């Protein structure tokens, strides 16, 4: 009897609780616009029920040093707009606009350009 009661309580709690965030780890490559890889690692991405994104980045630069930063933004349809703040490499005002590559679907990942203050541009590829 207690097992049935526990199942009922758990089901009622699940129905009455707000939607939980979806969490994923994305494999990331940052390149300069000429195609030279600058960093590789992961983004830990949380997407809430309103399609707001938060997370953190942990990448390794081509010189072996670590690159970290915070993520915040949103997804609308298949377009991602993510701000990268508190970058340990000193880049400021970086915003990535990611999308599904032409001729592919989301299961293959995303690609897009990030523009930072001072006109610095990065190509960021995200794989799931």
N, CA, C and O of each residue as an XYZ file, in Angstrom:
512
protein
N       0.801     -1.199      0.000
C       0.000      0.000      0.000
C       0.848      1.269      0.000
O       0.544      2.182     -0.769
N       1.899      1.379      0.823
C       2.727      2.586      0.816
C       3.373      2.841     -0.563
O       3.558      3.993     -0.957
N       3.708      1.782     -1.279
C       4.329      1.935     -2.594
C       3.357      2.598     -3.571
O       3.771      3.456     -4.351
N       2.100      2.229     -3.548
C       1.085      2.832     -4.411
C       0.891      4.295     -4.038
O       0.819      5.155     -4.916
N       0.807      4.583     -2.750
C       0.643      5.949     -2.281
C       1.822      6.821     -2.714
O       1.632      7.966     -3.124
N       3.023      6.287     -2.624
C       4.216      7.018     -3.045
C       4.164      7.317     -4.545
O       4.533      8.415     -4.961
N       3.721      6.376     -5.351
C       3.604      6.579     -6.795
C       2.587      7.671     -7.122
O       2.820      8.500     -8.001
N       1.462      7.666     -6.412
C       0.433      8.670     -6.633
C       0.937     10.052     -6.248
O       0.713     11.015     -6.982
N       1.610     10.166     -5.117
C       2.164     11.452     -4.676
C       3.187     11.959     -5.689
O       3.191     13.145     -6.016
N       4.051     11.081     -6.188
C       5.065     11.480     -7.167
C       4.416     11.955     -8.458
O       4.864     12.939     -9.045
N       3.376     11.279     -8.908
C       2.680     11.676    -10.139
C       1.996     13.032     -9.965
O       2.057     13.871    -10.864
N       1.352     13.252     -8.830
C       0.698     14.536     -8.580
C       1.715     15.670     -8.489
O       1.460     16.769     -8.982
N       2.843     15.421     -7.876
C       3.879     16.446     -7.769
C       4.433     16.792     -9.148
O       4.712     17.958     -9.429
N       4.591     15.801     -9.995
C       5.107     16.050    -11.347
C       4.131     16.889    -12.168
O       4.554     17.752    -12.938
N       2.842     16.645    -12.013
C       1.848     17.408    -12.776
C       1.753     18.844    -12.288
O       1.474     19.746    -13.078
N       1.976     19.067    -11.021
C       1.824     20.403    -10.464
C       3.085     21.250    -10.498
O       3.034     22.435    -10.168
N       4.218     20.669    -10.890
C       5.470     21.423    -10.890
C       5.703     22.078    -12.241
O       5.253     21.570    -13.268
N       6.408     23.210    -12.242
C       6.694     23.881    -13.504
C       7.613     23.036    -14.377
O       8.299     22.136    -13.891
N       7.616     23.341    -15.682
C       8.463     22.608    -16.617
C       9.931     22.776    -16.240
O      10.367     23.863    -15.860
N      10.665     21.715    -16.349
C      12.073     21.736    -16.006
C      12.903     22.168    -17.210
O      12.482     22.016    -18.357
N      14.062     22.696    -16.938
C      14.966     23.106    -18.005
C      15.578     21.872    -18.663
O      15.780     20.841    -18.021
N      15.863     21.998    -19.944
C      16.553     20.948    -20.663
C      18.044     21.277    -20.638
O      18.434     22.403    -20.949
N      18.868     20.320    -20.276
C      20.314     20.536    -20.198
C      21.023     19.656    -21.215
O      20.687     18.485    -21.387
N      22.022     20.248    -21.894
C      22.816     19.516    -22.868
C      24.257     19.991    -22.797
O      24.528     21.122    -22.394
N      25.167     19.132    -23.185
C      26.552     19.527    -23.410
C      26.768     19.557    -24.914
O      26.520     18.571    -25.609
N      27.231     20.695    -25.408
C      27.509     20.859    -26.832
C      29.021     20.845    -27.030
O      29.752     21.466    -26.259
N      29.491     20.149    -28.043
C      30.897     20.188    -28.432
C      31.095     21.436    -29.282
O      30.381     21.641    -30.263
N      32.061     22.266    -28.908
C      32.242     23.575    -29.537
C      33.626     23.698    -30.149
O      34.617     23.248    -29.573
N      33.682     24.315    -31.325
C      34.929     24.730    -31.945
C      34.798     26.206    -32.280
O      33.864     26.610    -32.973
N      35.730     27.010    -31.789
C      35.812     28.425    -32.149
C      36.955     28.578    -33.145
O      38.060     28.089    -32.909
N      36.689     29.256    -34.256
C      37.700     29.503    -35.283
C      37.724     30.982    -35.596
O      36.730     31.681    -35.399
N      38.871     31.469    -36.089
C      38.848     32.831    -36.607
C      38.242     32.758    -38.008
O      38.051     31.662    -38.535
N      37.942     33.881    -38.610
C      37.218     33.872    -39.882
C      38.009     33.243    -41.021
O      37.427     32.902    -42.050
N      39.322     33.080    -40.866
C      40.106     32.420    -41.910
C      40.042     30.901    -41.785
O      40.577     30.188    -42.633
N      39.392     30.402    -40.733
C      39.212     28.961    -40.562
C      40.215     28.297    -39.643
O      40.180     27.076    -39.492
N      41.106     29.052    -39.023
C      42.088     28.477    -38.101
C      41.425     28.266    -36.737
O      40.869     29.198    -36.156
N      41.492     27.034    -36.239
C      40.881     26.730    -34.946
C      41.572     27.512    -33.847
O      42.800     27.581    -33.793
N      40.760     28.106    -32.961
C      41.290     28.852    -31.837
C      41.072     28.158    -30.519
O      41.887     28.278    -29.604
N      39.951     27.416    -30.412
C      39.625     26.748    -29.160
C      38.634     25.614    -29.421
O      37.834     25.667    -30.355
N      38.708     24.591    -28.575
C      37.766     23.486    -28.626
C      37.386     23.102    -27.208
O      38.198     23.196    -26.288
N      36.136     22.666    -27.039
C      35.673     22.230    -25.728
C      34.178     22.058    -25.713
O      33.586     21.610    -26.696
N      33.555     22.416    -24.591
C      32.117     22.207    -24.449
C      31.412     23.437    -23.899
O      31.980     24.244    -23.164
N      30.153     23.540    -24.288
C      29.210     24.456    -23.659
C      28.239     23.598    -22.871
O      27.696     22.633    -23.408
N      28.011     23.927    -21.613
C      26.940     23.310    -20.824
C      25.749     24.242    -20.951
O      25.753     25.342    -20.398
N      24.725     23.802    -21.684
C      23.610     24.657    -22.080
C      22.325     24.214    -21.385
O      21.965     23.038    -21.408
N      21.637     25.183    -20.763
C      20.327     24.945    -20.158
C      19.306     25.790    -20.902
O      19.483     26.999    -21.054
N      18.236     25.150    -21.366
C      17.163     25.848    -22.066
C      15.886     25.669    -21.259
O      15.470     24.541    -20.993
N      15.255     26.790    -20.863
C      14.042     26.683    -20.053
C      12.796     26.624    -20.944
O      12.897     26.647    -22.171
N      11.643     26.550    -20.320
C      10.379     26.415    -21.044
C      10.063     27.624    -21.929
O       9.285     27.505    -22.876
N      10.657     28.782    -21.634
C      10.452     29.990    -22.440
C      11.547     30.162    -23.485
O      11.679     31.239    -24.067
N      12.336     29.117    -23.734
C      13.432     29.123    -24.706
C      14.548     30.098    -24.362
O      15.257     30.572    -25.250
N      14.708     30.399    -23.078
C      15.835     31.201    -22.605
C      16.998     30.252    -22.334
O      16.814     29.153    -21.810
N      18.186     30.692    -22.696
C      19.379     29.861    -22.574
C      20.333     30.463    -21.554
O      20.565     31.672    -21.541
N      20.879     29.612    -20.706
C      21.958     29.982    -19.795
C      22.978     28.853    -19.820
O      22.671     27.735    -20.233
N      24.178     29.150    -19.380
C      25.165     28.085    -19.325
C      26.572     28.595    -19.141
O      26.802     29.771    -18.858
N      27.510     27.679    -19.310
C      28.927     27.995    -19.167
C      29.710     27.333    -20.287
O      29.275     26.341    -20.872
N      30.874     27.903    -20.575
C      31.768     27.359    -21.588
C      33.095     26.994    -20.950
O      33.617     27.728    -20.111
N      33.632     25.863    -21.352
C      34.956     25.406    -20.925
C      35.662     24.856    -22.158
O      35.380     23.747    -22.611
N      36.584     25.652    -22.689
C      37.298     25.281    -23.893
C      38.798     25.356    -23.649
O      39.257     26.003    -22.708
N      39.550     24.686    -24.508
C      41.004     24.770    -24.449
C      41.474     25.509    -25.693
O      41.141     25.137    -26.819
N      42.255     26.567    -25.472
C      42.806     27.347    -26.565
C      43.897     26.555    -27.275
O      44.413     25.582    -26.724
N      44.253     26.964    -28.495
C      45.280     26.254    -29.243
C      46.655     26.322    -28.578
O      47.538     25.528    -28.903
N      46.843     27.267    -27.648
C      48.115     27.350    -26.913
C      48.095     26.529    -25.623
O      49.056     26.565    -24.855
N      47.007     25.789    -25.379
C      46.901     24.919    -24.215
C      46.214     25.537    -23.009
O      45.849     24.820    -22.078
N      46.030     26.858    -23.005
C      45.367     27.516    -21.880
C      43.862     27.287    -21.956
O      43.315     27.007    -23.023
N      43.205     27.411    -20.809
C      41.756     27.244    -20.739
C      41.050     28.561    -21.063
O      41.537     29.642    -20.732
N      39.901     28.447    -21.712
C      39.029     29.571    -22.021
C      37.680     29.279    -21.379
O      37.069     28.245    -21.650
N      37.217     30.184    -20.531
C      35.919     30.019    -19.882
C      35.098     31.274    -20.094
O      35.642     32.367    -20.250
N      33.779     31.109    -20.098
C      32.869     32.245    -20.148
C      31.451     31.790    -19.826
O      31.150     30.597    -19.790
N      30.590     32.781    -19.592
C      29.179     32.523    -19.292
C      28.351     32.689    -20.562
O      28.697     33.477    -21.442
N      27.261     31.944    -20.647
C      26.346     31.999    -21.785
C      24.981     32.484    -21.332
O      24.507     32.105    -20.261
N      24.347     33.323    -22.147
C      22.944     33.688    -21.926
C      22.352     34.084    -23.260
O      23.039     34.660    -24.104
N      21.090     33.781    -23.454
C      20.458     34.118    -24.725
C      19.126     33.443    -24.886
O      18.413     33.189    -23.915
N      18.793     33.150    -26.150
C      17.500     32.550    -26.436
C      17.563     31.790    -27.764
O      18.486     31.956    -28.562
N      16.559     30.964    -27.963
C      16.380     30.272    -29.235
C      14.967     30.552    -29.708
O      14.012     30.474    -28.935
N      14.843     30.881    -30.988
C      13.532     31.116    -31.586
C      13.507     30.352    -32.893
O      14.252     30.662    -33.823
N      12.638     29.345    -32.955
C      12.651     28.460    -34.104
C      13.958     27.699    -34.112
O      14.255     26.957    -33.176
N      14.740     27.877    -35.164
C      16.034     27.213    -35.265
C      17.179     28.216    -35.237
O      18.284     27.906    -35.684
N      16.928     29.415    -34.717
C      17.954     30.450    -34.644
C      18.304     30.710    -33.186
O      17.431     30.988    -32.364
N      19.590     30.616    -32.881
C      20.103     30.801    -31.532
C      20.841     32.130    -31.453
O      21.660     32.442    -32.318
N      20.555     32.904    -30.427
C      21.292     34.143    -30.168
C      21.847     34.019    -28.756
O      21.100     34.019    -27.778
N      23.178     33.915    -28.665
C      23.810     33.665    -27.373
C      24.910     34.695    -27.129
O      25.810     34.887    -27.946
N      24.800     35.348    -25.977
C      25.832     36.296    -25.543
C      26.863     35.538    -24.718
O      26.519     34.717    -23.867
N      28.129     35.827    -24.985
C      29.235     35.189    -24.270
C      29.898     36.254    -23.409
O      30.615     37.110    -23.927
N      29.668     36.209    -22.107
C      30.199     37.243    -21.208
C      31.264     36.666    -20.295
O      31.389     35.450    -20.156
N      32.026     37.549    -19.677
C      33.066     37.155    -18.724
C      34.089     36.212    -19.355
O      34.556     35.271    -18.713
N      34.438     36.474    -20.633
C      35.419     35.631    -21.324
C      36.786     35.794    -20.694
O      37.253     36.913    -20.478
N      37.422     34.679    -20.405
C      38.740     34.722    -19.779
C      39.830     35.184    -20.747
O      40.949     35.461    -20.315
N      39.528     35.274    -22.055
C      40.505     35.779    -23.022
C      40.395     37.285    -23.232
O      41.128     37.862    -24.034
N      39.468     37.921    -22.501
C      39.343     39.369    -22.555
C      38.445     39.912    -23.651
O      38.197     41.117    -23.684
N      37.946     39.072    -24.552
C      37.036     39.559    -25.586
C      35.737     40.012    -24.926
O      35.219     39.339    -24.035
N      35.216     41.146    -25.365
C      34.003     41.726    -24.774
C      32.891     41.809    -25.818
O      33.153     41.871    -27.020
N      31.656     41.810    -25.344
C      30.499     42.047    -26.199
C      30.281     41.015    -27.282
O      29.745     41.348    -28.339
N      30.673     39.785    -27.063
C      30.552     38.737    -28.085
C      29.131     38.175    -28.120
O      28.590     37.762    -27.094
N      28.536     38.166    -29.311
C      27.200     37.609    -29.503
C      27.247     36.658    -30.694
O      27.672     37.026    -31.790
N      26.801     35.426    -30.453
C      26.785     34.391    -31.488
C      25.368     34.232    -32.015
O      24.416     34.123    -31.242
N      25.236     34.218    -33.336
C      23.974     33.909    -33.996
C      24.160     32.576    -34.705
O      24.761     32.506    -35.777
N      23.637     31.523    -34.095
C      23.807     30.176    -34.624
C      22.554     29.686    -35.314
O      21.440     30.091    -34.981
N      22.754     28.805    -36.282
C      21.643     28.253    -37.053
C      22.035     26.872    -37.573
O      23.199     26.478    -37.495
N      21.078     26.159    -38.093
C      21.328     24.861    -38.698
C      22.051     25.094    -40.024
O      21.630     25.952    -40.799
N      23.129     24.355    -40.309
C      23.822     24.523    -41.588
C      22.896     24.207    -42.769
O      22.006     23.363    -42.660
N      23.111     24.877    -43.872
C      22.314     24.628    -45.079
C      22.394     23.157    -45.464
O      23.477     22.573    -45.476
N      21.266     22.566    -45.775
C      21.217     21.185    -46.213
C      21.329     20.162    -45.103
O      21.504     18.976    -45.384
N      21.235     20.582    -43.848
C      21.360     19.645    -42.729
C      20.143     19.776    -41.820
O      19.239     20.567    -42.089
N      20.129     19.007    -40.760
C      19.105     19.174    -39.740
C      19.793     19.389    -38.395
O      21.014     19.269    -38.299
N      19.019     19.706    -37.357
C      19.597     20.067    -36.062
C      20.427     18.933    -35.456
O      21.298     19.188    -34.624
N      20.174     17.696    -35.857
C      20.936     16.594    -35.279
C      22.419     16.663    -35.670
O      23.255     16.012    -35.043
N      22.742     17.442    -36.691
C      24.135     17.602    -37.103
C      24.817     18.765    -36.395
O      26.035     18.916    -36.491
N      24.058     19.579    -35.693
C      24.638     20.691    -34.959
C      24.271     22.039    -35.549
O      23.357     22.158    -36.365
N      25.010     23.054    -35.115
C      24.746     24.437    -35.501
C      26.050     25.095    -35.924
O      27.136     24.636    -35.571
N      25.927     26.172    -36.682
C      27.079     26.976    -37.068
C      26.642     28.427    -37.069
O      25.469     28.728    -37.287
N      27.571     29.315    -36.830
C      27.240     30.727    -36.872
C      28.448     31.580    -36.574
O      29.515     31.091    -36.205
N      28.243     32.875    -36.747
C      29.311     33.834    -36.519
C      29.044     34.599    -35.231
O      27.918     35.008    -34.950
N      30.097     34.781    -34.465
C      30.027     35.613    -33.272
C      30.786     36.903    -33.583
O      31.893     36.876    -34.120
N      30.174     38.017    -33.237
C      30.814     39.313    -33.409
C      31.044     39.897    -32.019
O      30.135     39.952    -31.191
N      32.289     40.336    -31.785
C      32.675     40.912    -30.502
C      32.998     42.393    -30.689
O      33.148     42.868    -31.814
N      33.103     43.106    -29.586
C      33.510     44.504    -29.631
C      34.812     44.637    -30.413
O      35.667     43.752    -30.376
N      34.948     45.751    -31.118
C      36.161     45.985    -31.899
C      36.157     45.281    -33.238
O      37.173     45.268    -33.933
N      35.012     44.685    -33.618
C      34.914     44.016    -34.914
C      35.527     42.633    -34.967
O      35.647     42.058    -36.049
N      35.923     42.080    -33.820
C      36.490     40.719    -33.786
C      35.366     39.736    -34.135
O      34.274     39.793    -33.569
N      35.658     38.832    -35.080
C      34.662     37.840    -35.496
C      35.208     36.434    -35.295
O      36.387     36.160    -35.516
N      34.319     35.564    -34.873
C      34.641     34.152    -34.673
C      33.582     33.303    -35.364
O      32.413     33.686    -35.401
N      33.970     32.172    -35.902
C      33.017     31.188    -36.398
C      32.930     30.122    -35.314
O      33.944     29.571    -34.885
N      31.709     29.840    -34.881
C      31.505     28.842    -33.828
C      30.647     27.719    -34.383
O      29.566     27.940    -34.927
N      31.166     26.503    -34.228
C      30.438     25.297    -34.622
C      30.058     24.542    -33.351
O      30.877     24.353    -32.451
N      28.812     24.121    -33.301
C      28.307     23.388    -32.139
C      27.793     22.030    -32.598
O      26.971     21.949    -33.511
N      28.265     20.988    -31.983
C      27.802     19.641    -32.278
C      27.160     19.045    -31.040
O      27.559     19.331    -29.912
N      26.164     18.215    -31.272
C      25.430     17.618    -30.143
C      25.879     16.205    -29.949
O      25.389     15.519    -29.052
